[in-house]
Amino acid sequence: MDLGFKEMKGRIIQTAFWNFDTLFTPQDHPAREMQDTFFIKDTEGKLPDKSLVSQVKKAHETGIDNSKGWNYQWQEKEAKKVLLRTHTTVISSKTLAALKETKLPAKYFTIGKVFRNETIDWKHSFEFYQTEGIVIDKNANFRHLLGYLKEFYNKMGFKMIKFVPTFYAFTEPSVEIKAFNQERKEWVELGGAGIFRPEVVIPLLGKDIPVLAWGQGFDRIITD
């Protein structure tokens, strides 16, 4: 809030459309299997207006803005599945879809519980909290993203962090943030970040505007 962010909120139960499809995650991605996601049985969610659905479908099937897409037949039935959200990024996608261009530039954050079908160990749980942030600004760039993350971790008391290039379906470029755990003498992943791909932004906002985005494991941050 010191940096001018407004809070965004969203429900724990979401459709696969908002949780995965709007974020350009293909419908055959391993994260969308029962082994990784908690789906709710015997129920089906509703999709939003047809124009948004058609744009998301196009992004997946044939691509958008010179993208080639994922080259498969996108299924509404898969998008209507209901689940416990696997990340708070679903709140970011819904916020972008409701955002008017007259409100730009804008900054939003949220802190919320997410659920994943994980094996429990000292770094993993089947439910945990994430802190999410997005910055929508035509002048934003990757250096700004790293600056926001450095400021955040500095205020959280971390002295040793590093950025590692990585891959996420919905951001490019993408970066993983790691902090050094003094007790275990190892680097621990605390979250991921990047700039939303055009395949995410164009269907939601109507045009490609830089959107800086991050999702950090809040439980790890406050206990590491």
N, C-alpha and C positions, 0 to 999 in steps of 0.2 A: 504493500500500500504506500510505503515511502517513495516508491518509484512511479506512482501514478496508476497502478493497476486497479481495476474494478473486479469484484468477485462475480463469478458465474456459477450456477448451480444446475444440477440435473439428477435424474432418477437412477437408482441402482439397476433396475430392470430396464433393458433396452432391446431393440430388435437388432438382428445381425446387420440389417441395412445401415443403421447409424453406427454401430460398433465396428463394422468391418468394411462394408461396401463403399460408403462415402469416403473412407480412408484408403481406397484403392488397394485393398487386400483381396486377392483373388479368392474365388469361392472354393478352390481346392487347396488353399493354404493350410499347412499342418495345424496352425493355431486355431482353426475353425473346427477341429475335430473334438469329439467328446473327451479325448484324453487331455485336452488343454483348456477346454471351455465348459462351464456349467450351463447347459441348456435346460430350459423348463419344458417339461413334457406336456403333450396334449393341449397346446395352445398355439395360436398364430397371431402375430402382430400385424398392424396396419402400416402400409407404406404412405409416405407424404404425397404431395401433388405430383401429377404425372410428368410435368416438365423436369423436375429435379430427378425423378426416377429415370427418365429417358436419357438425361445427361450422364448420370452415373453409369447406366448400362452401356452407353456409347464409349465412355472412358475405358471400361473393362473390355469390351468386345473388340473395338477397332481403334481406340485411342482418341485423344483430343489434343489440340494444339501441337501437331506434328509428332505426337506420341503414337506408338504402334499398339498400345493397349496390351492385354494379356492373351488375345486371340483365342477365346472360347465363347460358348453360348451362355450368357448370364441368365440365371434363373430367379424369378420373383419368389418362388417357393422357398428357396434357400435364404433370401433376404428377409423373409417374414418370420424366420425362426426367432424365438424369444430366449433371452439369456441374462445371466448376471454379468454386468459390464466387466470386461477384462482390463480396461484402462480408463483413465479420466479423459483421454483424448476424444472420446465420444461426446463429451460435453463441449469440447472445442468445435467439433464439426457442427453440432446443433447451434452453437452460438454464431458461427460464421454464416449458416444458412438463414438466420434471422436478422443478420446485421445489414443495415442500410449504408450505402456508400457515403451519405451525408454525415455519418457518425465517425468516419475515418479521419486521421489515424486513431487506433484504439488499442488498449492493452487489457487483458483479462487474466485472472488466475482462479484456480479452485483447489480445494483439498478434499479428497473423497476416498471412500473405501472401494477397492476393486477385488475381483475374485478370479483365481486361476487354479486349475486342477494340477497342483504342484505337489511333489514329494517334500515333506517338511524336513528342513535342516536348519543350521544356524543362520543361513542367508535367505531361506525361502519359507513361505507359508501359503496356504490356499486362500487367505484373505489378508490384505494389507492396505495401507494408505498410500496414495500418490498425491504429489502436488504438481499441478499442471499450469502452464502459462502459454499465452499466445500474444504476439505483437503483430498487428496488421498495419503496415505502413509502406507506401510506395517507395520510400527512401531507405527502408531497412535492408541490411545485408548480413552476411555470415559473421563478420567481425562484431557487429552489434549483438548478435546472439551469444557469442562467447563472452562479451562484456557483461551481459545480463547474468549469465551463469556464474561468472567469476564473482560478481557483486553479491549474488545470492549466497554462494558457498562461503564467501568471506564473512558475511553477517551471521552465518550459521556456525562459524568458528573453525572452519577447515583451513589448514595452512598448506597442505600438500594435496593438490588435485591435478589431474591431467586429462586431456581430451584425446580420444582415440577414434580414428575414422571407422565407420561401421556401415551397415546397411539396414534400412527400414523401408517397407513397401511404400510408405506415404511421405517420406522426406528425401530430399536430395539437394545439397549434400547432407550427410547425417553424421552425428558424432555421439560417442559414448563417454559419459563422465565417470571417472574413477577417483577414489580417495584412498590414501594410504592408511591402513588400519595398524596402529602402533602395537596393539596387543598381539595380533596374529602375524604381524610383519608381512603383510601382503596388500596388494591393491584390490579394492572391492568396487564393483560396479554400483553406482548409485542412481543411474538413470540414463535416458537417451534424449536426444534433441536433434533439430534440423530445421530446414526450410520446407514447408509443405510443397509437394509437387503440383504442377499445373492441373494434373488429373484430379486432385483433391479440391483445389481452390476454385477453378473455373465453374464446375457444377454448383458449388455452394454460394459463391459470390457473384458469378456471372462474368467475371474477368480475372485475369491472372495478376494478382497483387502479392508482393512478398509477405508471407506469414511466417514469422519465427515461432517455433513451437518446441516445448519440452515437457517431459513427464518424468518426475523424480520419485524414487522410492522413499517416501517420507519417514517410514519406520526405521529404515537403515540410516537415514541422515541423522535422526535424533538419538540413535543408540550407538552409532559407530564410534 
